[in-house]
Structures are given as C-alpha cells and as structure tokens.
Amino acid sequence: MQSPSDTDLDVKPPTAVDGAQQTPAPAPEGDESNLTQGQIEAIRLRAMAAKLRAEADALEAEQAAYRAKETERIFRTFDANKDGVVETEELRAGLEALLKRKIAPEAAQRLLDELDANKDGVLQLDELPSASALALQLDNVLVRERDEASSARASAAEAALAAARQEALAALINDKPATPAERALAVLPFILPLTDVVGFGSFLLQGPLKDGNPAVAALLTLAGLLRVVPLGQFGLFLGLSFLGDSLGTNRLIRHNALQAVYLDVALFPASLLLAGITYLTGATAGGAPGPLLEYGSDFVFLAMAAAIVYSVGSTLTGQAPDKVPLISQVVQRRLDRMSAREFNRRDNNEDNKK
C-alpha cells in the first residue's frame, strides 16, 4: 500500500503558539464600531467646530478683501486730481457725493485732522477707513461740532446776560470815576476822625506847635464846635454811615464815608488802652502823666494823622484810598456786599414779576 503524499494531506501552517489568545487587529479609520457614543459625539463636534472656524476665517478674509477693495475704490473716487492723496476739499466733495448731503468745510477739515495719522495734512490710502466707518466718524464729528456750537451759544448768552446785569447794576450803583467836585466832597468825611483824634494829640499840640499855628487853631476850633453842637460828632458819625450805604452816591464818596467811620471806630479801643495806662500809672490821682501814656497818645495821633493825610491825598488824585491796613479791606468788603445785595434784590423783583 502506498503512503499518502504531502499534497494529499490538508495541513495548515501554525499561526500562533498553541494555547495563546490572538490580538484583534485595530479598527480601520472611520470605523466607529468599537467607540462609545460619547466619543463618537466628541469627534463629530470637533469636526464641526473645525469646519465652522475654517468657514469663519474664509468669510472674514473675504470681507477684509472686500473692504480693502471698497476703500481703494472710494479713495480713487475721492482723489480727484489723482495725485495719490486726498486733500480737505477732495474729502468734502467725495463725502457729499457718497453720503448725498452737504458737508461744511470745517467739518471736513476736522475729520481729515482726525484721520490723518502721520499729520501731513492729507490722507493716504492706509489712513482712509471703510465707507461705513467713515460715515460713522463723520457723524461723530458733526455731533461734537453741534455740542460745541451749543455750548458756545450758551456761554455767549450767559456772557450777554452778565453784561446786561452789570449795565443794569451800574445804572443803580454809581461806580463811575469821581468828578473834581465829587473828589472835593469825598475829602470832607475825614473831618470826623480828625476832630476826634485831637484829644490824643494833646501832648504834641501844646506849646510852640499850638501858638501861632493857624492850622492847629482851626483844627481845635472845629473840634470844639462839634463838641458844642448837641450830638454833633454822633450825628456826623450816623450821617456818614448812611452815606456809605447810599448806592446812588459816587463810590469814592461812599468809600471815604465808611473809611472815616471805621477810622473813628478804631479810636475807641485806643481810648480804652490809654485809659487803662492812665489808671495803672496813677495819673488820675493828680500825678504827672508817665512817658508810656504820652508816647501812646502821640503814636495814636500820628498814626491817625498819617492815615487821614494819605486818604485825602489819594482822594484828590481821584484814587480810592484803599491801602490803610485792615480798615480799607473792611470798607471794600462792605461796599461789595452792598452792591451784591442790591443786585440780588433787583433780580428777585424781576423774577417775581415774571
């Protein structure tokens, strides 16, 4: 009997070690049979997001190209003389043609100044925005111009109103330069402090200074008359106080009336001080006045005389004597308060009439 040949036997070559488990081949690409549902959905969303980004990038690039092309077209339209730049008049004419409305030369110049990045006075292609951005920026320029014009009109109206109020106030309050006659009258109020300060000059006005001196004699006579007249000095004090508040009177006269009153008032604390010195030095008991009392009286007299001489000299030259320390500042404030009070009263009356 013949032995079977190898060709007659169905022998398969071994593919793996006997008893070992075979490893499955990886799933081909796109094969989702071995993925969970969540993994499949994540893959799908990532693919969709990538597609949308690509589409957005393409759309943005397309729009940028369109805007650049449109801006170039507008630039060529505006550049009437084809010199490669857009000047103010070309910008104005181009905007009028583009927007179908009148553009003021001032607005066009302001818009060009805002767009002109390199400040050379003209616009290059890279300085010109798109049509929509150009229209928006022009609107912003026009709005600002309207706001500024409105503010300017309001300021002008306020200035005109203030000027009118000052004119009306000037009609009520006499702040005009003093005439020669008013200057002469403005000197007279200083009679009050001059006659009141005579008592402080008792040491200086004795002896040779008094004898044969007509000025001293006249001063002493005037002071005596005011003391003899009932309420003479007090009446003069009240009269000058009322005169200082009379707004229809020239300001120089009012100023001097009040300054004379305040100078006279300043003598009161000086009197108290010297009275205290007199008491402390025993001069009231019949003793001779000490040097402190004499020097103090002389100082008050000379200081008041200096203030009066300065005030009279300034008045005769037409200048308000406003350099007397403390007193002139008080006088100025009172005059200004009186003017403001009258002004407010007039305004309130006009408001009530309305």
Secondary structure as GFF3:
##gff-version 3
##sequence-region A 1 354
A	DSSP	three_ten_helix	6	8	.	.	.	ID=ss1
A	DSSP	alpha_helix	37	78	.	.	.	ID=ss2
A	DSSP	alpha_helix	88	99	.	.	.	ID=ss3
A	DSSP	alpha_helix	105	115	.	.	.	ID=ss4
A	DSSP	three_ten_helix	125	127	.	.	.	ID=ss5
A	DSSP	alpha_helix	131	172	.	.	.	ID=ss6
A	DSSP	alpha_helix	180	187	.	.	.	ID=ss7
A	DSSP	three_ten_helix	188	190	.	.	.	ID=ss8
A	DSSP	alpha_helix	191	196	.	.	.	ID=ss9
A	DSSP	three_ten_helix	197	201	.	.	.	ID=ss10
A	DSSP	three_ten_helix	207	209	.	.	.	ID=ss11
A	DSSP	alpha_helix	214	228	.	.	.	ID=ss12
A	DSSP	alpha_helix	232	244	.	.	.	ID=ss13
A	DSSP	alpha_helix	251	281	.	.	.	ID=ss14
A	DSSP	three_ten_helix	283	285	.	.	.	ID=ss15
A	DSSP	alpha_helix	291	316	.	.	.	ID=ss16
A	DSSP	alpha_helix	327	353	.	.	.	ID=ss17
###
